[in-house]
Amino acid sequence: MAHHAVVDANNKSGFWASKPGYKPILLLIAAIVFTGLIVIPPPQSMIDIAGKESVPGYKLSSGCNTITDNINKKLRPAAFKAEKQPDKASHKKAEPLMTDRDAARLAKIMLAIFALAVFLWATEALPLGATDLMVGVMLYLFCVLPINEISKAYMKDAVFFIFGILAVAVGVAKTGLDKRIGLILLSRIKSAKAFAFVFLPLLSMSASFLSEHALVALLIPVLMGIYKVTCRMYGVEKDRALAVFLLLGICFAANHGGPGSPAAGGRNAIMVGYFMEYGVGIPFLAWMKYGMPFVPLMGVVIGGYMYIRLKSKFLVKDINPSEVVKAEVAKMPKFGGKEAMMTVILVCLVVAWIVLGEHAGLGGPTLYAVVAMFLCRIVTWDDIQNGVAFDVVGLYAAACAMGVGLKFTGGALWLANTFVAILPDFIAHGDMLAIGISVLTGTMTNFMSDGATVAALGPIVLPMADMANVHVWKLGLACAFSSSFANFLVVGTPNNAIAFGMGKDPETGERLLNVFDFVKYGLPVTILAWLVLWFWAILGYWRFLSWPALS
C-alpha cells in the first residue's frame, strides 16, 4: 500500500514536470496566449485590407474584387453565387456572406495558429509530429480552409520531395554509395579550417546553379560517416559541436547560394516573372552580375562564423575528411551490385531534377527513385520506416499548409503592409528602402516558404520603386536575395528540415540537432547575411555597377 502511495504521489507531482515532447507549463502559457489572440477583435488595418479592391500582392479569383470576396467564394460558395447572380439563385442562401470584419477575423486566427505552431516547434512542448497534426486540426476547427483544401495544402511538391530524398538517402547509405560520393567531394579537404573556408564557399556557389536541397541531402550521409569515424578515431562517443559544425555548416552555405543566379530556386523565378510583368525583365547574366559576388563572400563568412564559434568546443582534435573517406572506401567491397544500381538511380534522379524540374517539380522524380529502389530490392519498407524521420516530413507539410492559409486569408499580406507602414522615414527612400525590404523578406522567409514570401512581397515592393526614387531591380533583387536567409527555424526551408531529419548518429540513430540549434546558430548567420548584403552589395559594389535606364 505504501509503495502505491509513493507511486501516486510521484505521478501527481510529476504531472507538471517537463520532459522532451511534453512541457505542460509551456503548453498552458501557449493556450492562454492563443485564446487571447482569438478573442481580441482584428485591427482596423486588417479589416481595411480585407475590403480593399484589387489590393496589390493578393491574387484574386475570377469574379472577386476583394479578399473578402475571395474568402466567401471558397468558404461560402452557394451564398457567394446567390449574391453575384441573384436572378439565377433557386434557393435561399444557406448562411450569410462573411463581412470584411469576419474575413479579417479569419486572417487574425490564421496568424494566431501560425504563432502557436512556431512556438510549439521551437520549444518542443509537444512532440513534433503532434504539432504537425495540430495545425491541420486548427485549420479545420476554425474553418480557415475546406477539408479538401487542407489536404491539398499538406501535400505540396516540396513535401513529397523531402520524404523522397530522406528515403533515397536511406538507400544511398545502405549500399555504401555515400562513402564513394564523399571521396569525390571531399578528397582534398584535410581539416576543419579547409572545410569551413574552402568547401563551404564552393558549396554555396554550386547551390547557385544546382538544387541546394539535393546537395544537402547527398552530403549529409557522407558527413555523418565522417563524423562517426572521426569520433571513433579519437575515442569519443559523441561530439555535438562537431555534428553542428558539419550539419549546419552545409545547410547555411547551401541556403545562401540563392542570390547567385535565377536558376537557384523557384523564389528567383517568381521575381523574374514579376520583373517581366512590370516591364523591366532581367537577363540571366545581369542577375549574376548583381548577385554572384555576394555568394562566395557569404560562404566564407558562414565558414568563418561556424569555425570560430564551434572549433574550440570540438571533443576531437580535428577532422580530416579526405583521410577518413579514403580509409573507409578502402575497406569497401568492389563497386558493383546494388551499389551500382543505386548509382544509376541517383544519376537518373539528378538528371530528372535538371531536365524535368520545371514541369515535374522535384517531388515527382524523387518518388520515382524511391519506387525504383524497391523494385531493385535496394531497400525494404522496414528500412524506410526506420530511416525516414516522418515527423520532419509532417513538419514541413504543416508549414506548407500554414503558408497556404496565410496567403488565402490575407494574413501574410497584412504582415507585409504593416512592416512597410512602420518603416521610419530614413529607410523609406533610395537604397535604404532596399535594406528595409531585405529585413522584411529575411524575417518572413523563416516563417513561410521562400517562394510564398517572394510571391506575397513582390507586387508590394516593386511599385514602391518610383515613389522612393530607386531602381526597381534593386528592390526586387533585395527581396529575392533575402528570401534565401531562412536559417533560424526548421520550417524555413527544405534544407533545414532535411538537415534536421537526416542528422542522426549512423549507429545509435540519436538525433544530433535539436530545434533550438537553428535559432542559436542560424539567427546570427541571418544577421551576418543582412550585413553582407547591405554593406557589400547594396551600399557596396552595387553603387559601382551600371543599372539600365527604365523607359
C-alpha positions as CSV (number, residue, x, y, z in Angstrom):
1,M,0.0,0.0,0.0
2,A,2.8,2.4,1.0
3,H,4.5,1.6,-2.4
4,H,1.4,2.5,-4.3
5,A,1.0,5.7,-2.3
6,V,4.6,6.7,-3.2
7,V,3.9,6.0,-6.9
8,D,0.7,8.0,-6.9
9,A,2.5,10.9,-5.2
10,N,5.2,10.8,-7.8
11,N,2.7,10.8,-10.6
12,K,0.8,13.7,-9.1
13,S,4.0,15.7,-8.6
14,G,5.3,14.7,-12.0
15,F,2.3,16.0,-14.0
16,W,3.8,19.4,-14.3
17,A,7.3,18.2,-14.8
18,S,8.8,19.0,-18.2
19,K,10.3,16.4,-20.5
20,P,11.1,16.2,-24.2
21,G,7.8,16.3,-26.1
22,Y,5.7,17.3,-23.1
23,K,6.2,20.6,-21.3
24,P,2.8,21.4,-19.6
25,I,3.8,24.8,-18.2
26,L,4.7,26.0,-21.8
27,L,1.5,24.4,-23.1
28,L,-0.6,26.3,-20.5
29,I,1.2,29.6,-21.5
30,A,0.6,28.9,-25.2
31,A,-3.1,28.1,-24.6
32,I,-3.6,31.3,-22.7
33,V,-1.9,33.5,-25.3
34,F,-3.6,31.7,-28.2
35,T,-7.0,32.2,-26.5
36,G,-6.3,35.9,-26.0
37,L,-5.3,36.3,-29.7
38,I,-8.5,34.5,-30.8
39,V,-10.8,36.7,-28.6
40,I,-9.4,40.2,-29.3
41,P,-11.0,41.9,-32.3
42,P,-9.0,42.3,-35.5
43,P,-7.2,45.6,-36.0
44,Q,-8.8,48.1,-38.3
45,S,-5.9,47.9,-40.8
46,M,-6.7,44.2,-41.3
47,I,-10.3,45.0,-41.9
48,D,-9.3,47.7,-44.4
49,I,-7.1,45.3,-46.4
50,A,-9.9,42.7,-46.5
51,G,-12.3,45.2,-48.1
52,K,-9.9,46.9,-50.4
53,E,-10.5,46.3,-54.1
54,S,-7.7,44.7,-56.1
55,V,-5.2,45.0,-53.3
56,P,-1.6,44.7,-54.6
57,G,0.1,41.4,-53.5
58,Y,-3.0,39.3,-53.4
59,K,-4.2,37.2,-56.4
60,L,-8.0,37.3,-56.6
61,S,-10.1,34.6,-58.2
62,S,-12.3,35.4,-61.1
63,G,-15.4,37.3,-60.2
64,C,-13.8,38.6,-57.0
65,N,-12.9,42.2,-56.2
66,T,-11.7,42.0,-52.6
67,I,-10.1,39.5,-50.2
68,T,-13.5,39.1,-48.5
69,D,-15.0,38.1,-51.9
70,N,-12.2,35.6,-52.4
71,I,-12.8,34.0,-49.0
72,N,-16.5,33.9,-49.5
73,K,-16.2,32.3,-52.9
74,K,-14.2,29.4,-51.4
75,L,-15.8,29.0,-47.9
76,R,-19.4,30.0,-48.8
77,P,-19.8,29.3,-52.5
78,A,-23.6,29.0,-52.5
79,A,-24.1,32.3,-50.8
80,F,-21.5,33.9,-53.0
81,K,-23.1,32.7,-56.1
82,A,-26.5,33.8,-55.0
83,E,-25.1,37.2,-54.2
84,K,-23.4,37.7,-57.5
85,Q,-26.2,36.1,-59.6
86,P,-29.5,36.8,-57.7
87,D,-31.7,36.1,-60.7
88,K,-30.3,32.6,-61.0
89,A,-30.5,31.8,-57.3
90,S,-33.0,28.9,-56.9
91,H,-32.8,28.6,-53.2
92,K,-32.3,30.7,-50.1
93,K,-28.7,31.3,-49.1
94,A,-27.7,28.7,-46.5
95,E,-25.7,31.1,-44.5
96,P,-24.9,34.8,-44.8
97,L,-21.8,36.1,-46.5
98,M,-18.8,37.0,-44.4
99,T,-18.2,40.7,-43.9
100,D,-14.9,42.4,-44.1
101,R,-14.6,42.1,-40.3
102,D,-15.3,38.4,-40.5
103,A,-12.6,38.0,-43.1
104,A,-10.2,40.0,-41.0
105,R,-11.0,37.9,-38.0
106,L,-10.2,34.8,-40.1
107,A,-6.8,36.3,-41.0
108,K,-6.1,37.1,-37.3
109,I,-7.0,33.5,-36.4
110,M,-4.6,32.2,-39.0
111,L,-1.8,34.3,-37.6
112,A,-2.6,33.0,-34.1
113,I,-2.4,29.4,-35.4
114,F,0.9,30.3,-37.1
115,A,2.4,31.8,-33.9
116,L,1.2,28.8,-31.8
117,A,2.7,26.2,-34.2
118,V,6.1,28.1,-34.4
119,F,6.2,28.3,-30.5
120,L,5.4,24.6,-30.1
121,W,8.0,23.6,-32.7
122,A,10.7,25.8,-31.2
123,T,10.1,24.6,-27.6
124,E,9.0,21.0,-28.4
125,A,6.4,21.4,-25.7
126,L,4.6,18.8,-27.8
127,P,6.2,16.1,-30.0
128,L,6.9,17.5,-33.4
129,G,4.5,15.1,-35.1
130,A,1.7,16.1,-32.7
131,T,2.2,19.8,-33.6
132,D,2.2,18.8,-37.3
133,L,-1.2,17.2,-36.9
134,M,-2.5,20.0,-34.7
135,V,-2.0,22.6,-37.5
136,G,-4.4,20.6,-39.7
137,V,-6.9,20.3,-36.8
138,M,-6.8,24.0,-36.2
139,L,-7.3,24.9,-39.8
140,Y,-10.4,22.7,-39.9
141,L,-11.7,23.7,-36.4
142,F,-11.6,27.4,-37.2
143,C,-12.8,26.9,-40.8
144,V,-9.8,28.6,-42.3
145,L,-9.9,26.2,-45.4
146,P,-12.3,23.5,-46.6
147,I,-11.2,20.0,-45.6
148,N,-10.1,19.0,-49.1
149,E,-8.1,22.2,-49.4
150,I,-6.3,21.4,-46.2
151,S,-5.4,18.0,-47.6
152,K,-4.0,19.7,-50.8
153,A,-2.1,22.2,-48.7
154,Y,-0.3,19.4,-46.8
155,M,0.5,17.5,-50.0
156,K,2.8,20.0,-51.8
157,D,5.6,19.0,-54.1
158,A,8.2,20.1,-51.5
159,V,6.7,17.6,-49.0
160,F,7.0,14.7,-51.4
161,F,10.5,15.8,-52.2
162,I,11.5,15.9,-48.6
163,F,10.0,12.4,-47.9
164,G,11.6,11.1,-51.2
165,I,15.0,12.5,-50.6
166,L,15.1,11.1,-47.0
167,A,14.2,7.7,-48.4
168,V,16.8,7.9,-51.2
169,A,19.4,8.8,-48.5
170,V,18.5,5.5,-46.8
171,G,19.3,3.6,-50.0
172,V,22.5,5.6,-50.6
173,A,23.7,4.9,-47.0
174,K,22.7,1.2,-47.1
175,T,24.7,0.5,-50.2
176,G,27.7,2.5,-49.1
177,L,27.5,4.8,-52.0
178,D,27.7,7.8,-49.7
179,K,31.3,7.0,-48.9
180,R,32.3,6.8,-52.5
181,I,30.5,10.1,-53.2
182,G,32.4,11.6,-50.2
183,L,35.7,10.6,-51.8
184,I,34.9,12.7,-54.8
185,L,33.5,15.7,-53.0
186,L,35.9,15.8,-50.0
187,S,39.1,14.3,-51.3
188,R,41.1,17.5,-50.9
189,I,39.6,18.8,-47.7
190,K,42.0,17.8,-44.9
191,S,41.0,19.9,-41.9
192,A,38.1,21.7,-40.3
193,K,39.6,25.0,-41.5
194,A,39.7,23.8,-45.1
195,F,36.1,22.6,-44.7
196,A,35.0,26.0,-43.4
197,F,36.9,28.3,-45.7
198,V,37.2,26.2,-49.0
199,F,34.4,23.6,-49.1
200,L,31.5,25.8,-47.8
201,P,32.1,28.7,-50.2
202,L,32.4,26.2,-53.1
203,L,29.1,24.6,-51.9
204,S,27.4,28.0,-51.9
205,M,28.5,28.7,-55.4
206,S,27.3,25.3,-56.6
207,A,23.9,25.9,-54.9
208,S,23.5,28.9,-57.3
209,F,23.0,26.5,-60.2
210,L,22.2,23.1,-58.8
211,S,19.4,22.1,-56.4
212,E,20.5,23.2,-53.0
213,H,18.2,20.7,-51.4
214,A,19.7,17.8,-53.4
215,L,23.2,18.9,-52.5
216,V,22.4,18.9,-48.8
217,A,20.6,15.6,-49.0
218,L,23.5,13.9,-50.8
219,L,26.2,15.4,-48.5
220,I,24.7,14.7,-45.1
221,P,25.1,10.9,-45.1
222,V,28.7,11.4,-46.2
223,L,29.3,13.9,-43.4
224,M,27.6,11.6,-40.8
225,G,30.0,8.8,-41.8
226,I,33.0,11.2,-41.4
227,Y,31.6,12.4,-38.1
228,K,31.3,8.8,-36.7
229,V,34.7,7.6,-37.9
230,T,36.4,10.8,-36.5
231,C,34.7,10.3,-33.1
232,R,35.9,6.6,-33.1
233,M,39.5,7.7,-34.1
234,Y,39.7,9.9,-31.0
235,G,37.9,7.6,-28.7
236,V,34.9,10.0,-28.3
237,E,31.4,8.6,-28.1
238,K,29.6,11.8,-29.2
239,D,30.8,15.3,-30.3
240,R,27.8,17.6,-30.6
241,A,29.9,20.6,-31.6
242,L,31.4,18.7,-34.5
243,A,28.0,17.5,-35.6
244,V,26.5,21.0,-35.5
245,F,29.6,22.4,-37.4
246,L,29.2,19.8,-40.2
247,L,25.4,19.7,-40.5
248,L,24.5,23.4,-40.0
249,G,27.6,24.5,-42.0
250,I,26.5,22.9,-45.2
251,C,22.8,23.8,-44.5
252,F,23.6,27.5,-44.1
253,A,26.1,27.5,-47.0
254,A,23.5,25.9,-49.4
255,N,20.8,28.4,-48.3
256,H,22.9,31.4,-49.3
257,G,23.6,30.2,-52.8
258,G,20.2,31.6,-53.9
259,P,21.4,35.1,-54.9
260,G,23.9,33.7,-57.4
261,S,21.6,33.1,-60.4
262,P,17.9,32.9,-61.4
263,A,18.3,29.1,-61.6
264,A,18.9,28.8,-57.9
265,G,15.2,28.2,-57.0
266,G,11.6,29.0,-57.5
267,R,11.7,32.2,-55.5
268,N,14.1,33.7,-58.1
269,A,11.9,32.5,-61.0
270,I,8.9,34.2,-59.3
271,M,10.8,37.5,-59.1
272,V,11.9,37.2,-62.7
273,G,8.3,36.8,-63.6
274,Y,7.3,39.9,-61.6
275,F,10.0,41.9,-63.4
276,M,8.6,40.9,-66.7
277,E,5.1,41.8,-65.7
278,Y,6.4,45.2,-64.5
279,G,8.0,45.6,-68.0
280,V,11.6,45.5,-66.7
281,G,12.8,41.9,-67.4
282,I,16.2,41.0,-66.1
283,P,18.6,38.8,-68.2
284,F,20.3,35.8,-66.7
285,L,23.8,37.3,-66.8
286,A,22.6,40.6,-65.4
287,W,21.2,38.8,-62.3
288,M,24.5,37.0,-61.9
289,K,26.4,40.3,-62.1
290,Y,24.5,41.7,-59.2
291,G,24.2,38.5,-57.2
292,M,27.2,36.2,-57.7
293,P,29.8,38.4,-55.9
294,F,27.6,38.1,-52.8
295,V,27.7,34.2,-52.7
296,P,31.4,33.3,-52.2
297,L,32.0,36.0,-49.6
298,M,28.9,34.9,-47.7
299,G,30.2,31.3,-47.9
300,V,33.5,32.5,-46.3
301,V,31.6,34.4,-43.7
302,I,29.5,31.4,-42.8
303,G,32.5,29.2,-42.7
304,G,34.4,31.6,-40.5
305,Y,31.5,32.1,-38.1
306,M,30.9,28.3,-37.7
307,Y,34.7,27.6,-37.3
308,I,35.3,30.4,-34.7
309,R,32.2,29.5,-32.7
310,L,32.5,25.7,-32.7
311,K,36.1,24.6,-33.3
312,S,37.2,25.3,-29.7
313,K,34.3,23.1,-28.5
314,F,35.3,20.0,-30.5
315,L,36.0,17.0,-28.4
316,V,38.0,15.6,-31.2
317,K,41.3,17.2,-32.2
318,D,40.4,18.0,-35.8
319,I,38.7,16.4,-38.8
320,N,40.4,15.1,-41.9
321,P,37.5,14.2,-44.3
322,S,40.0,13.2,-47.0
323,E,41.8,10.6,-45.0
324,V,38.6,9.4,-43.3
325,V,36.7,8.9,-46.5
326,K,39.7,7.2,-48.3
327,A,40.2,4.8,-45.4
328,E,36.5,3.9,-45.3
329,V,36.3,3.4,-49.1
330,A,39.4,1.2,-49.0
331,K,37.5,-1.2,-46.7
332,M,34.6,-1.4,-49.0
333,P,33.9,-4.2,-51.5
334,K,34.5,-3.7,-55.2
335,F,32.0,-1.4,-56.9
336,G,29.0,-3.2,-58.3
337,G,25.8,-5.0,-57.5
338,K,23.2,-2.9,-55.6
339,E,25.6,0.0,-55.2
340,A,25.9,0.2,-59.0
341,M,22.1,0.1,-59.3
342,M,21.8,2.8,-56.7
343,T,24.3,4.9,-58.6
344,V,22.2,4.6,-61.8
345,I,19.1,5.6,-59.9
346,L,20.8,8.6,-58.3
347,V,22.3,9.8,-61.6
348,C,18.9,9.5,-63.3
349,L,17.3,11.4,-60.4
350,V,19.8,14.3,-60.7
351,V,19.2,14.4,-64.5
352,A,15.5,14.3,-63.9
353,W,15.7,17.2,-61.5
354,I,17.6,19.3,-64.1
355,V,15.7,18.3,-67.2
356,L,12.2,17.8,-65.8
357,G,12.3,20.1,-62.8
358,E,10.3,22.9,-64.3
359,H,7.5,20.6,-65.4
360,A,7.6,17.7,-63.0
361,G,8.8,19.5,-59.9
362,L,11.3,18.0,-57.5
363,G,8.9,15.6,-55.7
364,G,7.7,13.6,-58.7
365,P,11.2,12.4,-59.9
366,T,12.2,11.7,-56.3
367,L,9.3,9.4,-55.7
368,Y,10.2,7.6,-59.0
369,A,13.6,7.0,-57.5
370,V,12.1,5.6,-54.3
371,V,9.9,3.1,-56.3
372,A,13.0,2.1,-58.3
373,M,14.9,1.3,-55.1
374,F,12.0,-1.0,-54.1
375,L,12.0,-2.7,-57.5
376,C,15.7,-3.2,-57.4
377,R,15.4,-4.6,-53.8
378,I,17.9,-2.0,-52.5
379,V,15.6,-1.1,-49.6
380,T,12.7,-2.6,-47.7
381,W,9.7,-0.9,-46.2
382,D,11.2,-1.5,-42.8
383,D,14.4,0.4,-43.9
384,I,12.2,3.3,-44.9
385,Q,10.2,3.3,-41.6
386,N,13.4,3.1,-39.6
387,G,15.4,5.6,-41.6
388,V,12.9,8.4,-42.6
389,A,12.0,11.0,-39.9
390,F,8.3,11.2,-40.7
391,D,7.8,13.8,-38.0
392,V,10.1,16.1,-40.0
393,V,8.2,15.4,-43.2
394,G,5.0,16.3,-41.4
395,L,6.6,19.4,-40.0
396,Y,7.3,20.8,-43.5
397,A,3.8,19.7,-44.7
398,A,2.2,21.6,-41.8
399,A,4.4,24.6,-42.7
400,C,3.2,24.5,-46.3
401,A,-0.4,24.3,-45.1
402,M,0.1,27.4,-42.9
403,G,1.6,29.2,-45.9
404,V,-1.5,28.5,-47.9
405,G,-3.7,29.7,-45.0
406,L,-1.7,32.9,-44.5
407,K,-1.8,33.7,-48.2
408,F,-5.5,32.9,-48.6
409,T,-6.8,34.8,-45.6
410,G,-4.5,37.8,-46.4
411,G,-2.6,37.4,-43.1
412,A,0.7,37.4,-44.9
413,L,-0.2,40.5,-46.9
414,W,-1.2,42.3,-43.7
415,L,2.1,41.4,-42.1
416,A,4.0,42.8,-45.1
417,N,1.9,46.0,-45.2
418,T,2.2,46.5,-41.5
419,F,6.0,46.3,-41.8
420,V,6.2,48.7,-44.7
421,A,3.9,51.2,-42.9
422,I,6.1,51.4,-39.8
423,L,9.3,52.0,-41.7
424,P,11.0,55.2,-40.5
425,D,11.4,58.0,-43.0
426,F,15.1,57.5,-43.4
427,I,14.6,53.9,-44.6
428,A,11.7,54.8,-47.0
429,H,13.8,56.2,-49.8
430,G,16.7,55.2,-52.1
431,D,19.0,52.3,-51.3
432,M,17.8,52.4,-47.6
433,L,14.4,51.1,-48.8
434,A,16.2,48.1,-50.3
435,I,17.7,47.5,-46.9
436,G,14.3,47.7,-45.2
437,I,12.8,45.3,-47.7
438,S,15.6,42.8,-47.1
439,V,14.8,42.9,-43.3
440,L,11.1,42.2,-44.0
441,T,11.8,39.4,-46.5
442,G,14.5,37.8,-44.5
443,T,12.2,37.7,-41.4
444,M,9.2,36.4,-43.3
445,T,11.0,33.7,-45.2
446,N,11.9,32.0,-41.9
447,F,8.2,31.5,-41.2
448,M,6.9,30.6,-44.6
449,S,8.4,29.2,-47.8
450,D,10.7,31.4,-49.8
451,G,8.5,31.2,-52.9
452,A,5.4,32.2,-50.9
453,T,7.4,35.1,-49.3
454,V,8.5,36.5,-52.7
455,A,5.1,35.9,-54.2
456,A,3.5,37.9,-51.4
457,L,6.0,40.7,-51.3
458,G,6.9,41.2,-54.9
459,P,3.8,43.1,-56.0
460,I,4.1,45.3,-52.9
461,V,7.7,46.3,-53.1
462,L,8.2,46.8,-56.9
463,P,5.6,49.6,-57.2
464,M,7.5,51.4,-54.4
465,A,10.5,52.0,-56.6
466,D,9.1,55.1,-58.4
467,M,7.9,56.7,-55.1
468,A,11.2,56.0,-53.4
469,N,13.4,57.1,-56.4
470,V,15.2,53.8,-56.6
471,H,15.8,51.4,-59.4
472,V,13.1,48.7,-59.4
473,W,15.7,45.9,-59.9
474,K,17.3,46.9,-56.6
475,L,14.1,46.4,-54.6
476,G,13.3,43.2,-56.4
477,L,16.8,41.7,-56.0
478,A,17.0,42.7,-52.4
479,C,13.7,40.9,-51.8
480,A,14.7,37.8,-53.8
481,F,18.2,37.6,-52.2
482,S,16.9,37.9,-48.7
483,S,14.4,35.1,-49.2
484,S,17.4,32.8,-49.1
485,F,18.1,33.8,-45.4
486,A,15.9,31.1,-43.9
487,N,18.3,30.0,-41.2
488,F,16.7,30.2,-37.7
489,L,13.6,27.9,-38.0
490,V,13.5,24.3,-39.1
491,V,10.4,25.1,-41.2
492,G,12.2,28.0,-43.1
493,T,13.4,25.9,-46.0
494,P,13.6,22.2,-47.0
495,N,17.4,22.4,-46.4
496,N,16.8,22.9,-42.7
497,A,14.2,20.2,-42.5
498,I,16.5,17.7,-44.3
499,A,19.4,18.5,-42.1
500,F,17.3,18.1,-39.0
501,G,15.7,14.9,-40.2
502,M,18.9,13.2,-41.6
503,G,21.3,14.4,-38.9
504,K,21.4,11.2,-36.9
505,D,24.2,9.2,-35.4
506,P,24.7,6.4,-38.0
507,E,25.0,3.7,-35.3
508,T,22.7,4.8,-32.5
509,G,20.1,6.7,-34.5
510,E,20.3,9.6,-32.0
511,R,19.3,12.9,-33.4
512,L,22.3,15.2,-33.4
513,L,20.4,18.5,-33.9
514,N,17.6,20.0,-31.9
515,V,15.1,22.7,-33.0
516,F,16.8,25.4,-30.8
517,D,20.2,24.8,-32.6
518,F,18.7,26.6,-35.7
519,V,17.8,29.6,-33.5
520,K,21.1,29.6,-31.6
521,Y,23.4,29.4,-34.7
522,G,21.0,30.4,-37.5
523,L,19.9,33.8,-36.1
524,P,23.5,35.2,-36.0
525,V,24.0,33.8,-39.6
526,T,20.9,35.7,-40.8
527,I,22.2,38.9,-39.2
528,L,25.6,38.4,-40.8
529,A,23.8,37.8,-44.2
530,W,21.9,41.0,-43.8
531,L,25.2,42.9,-43.0
532,V,27.0,41.4,-46.0
533,L,24.0,42.2,-48.3
534,W,23.8,45.8,-47.0
535,F,27.5,46.8,-46.9
536,W,29.0,44.5,-49.6
537,A,26.2,44.5,-52.1
538,I,23.5,47.3,-51.7
539,L,25.9,50.0,-50.3
540,G,29.0,48.5,-51.8
541,Y,29.6,47.1,-55.3
542,W,26.0,47.8,-56.5
543,R,26.9,51.5,-56.4
544,F,29.8,50.9,-58.9
545,L,27.7,48.8,-61.3
546,S,25.6,50.2,-64.1
547,W,21.8,50.0,-63.8
548,P,19.9,50.2,-67.1
549,A,17.7,53.1,-67.7
550,L,14.0,52.4,-67.5
551,S,11.5,53.6,-70.0
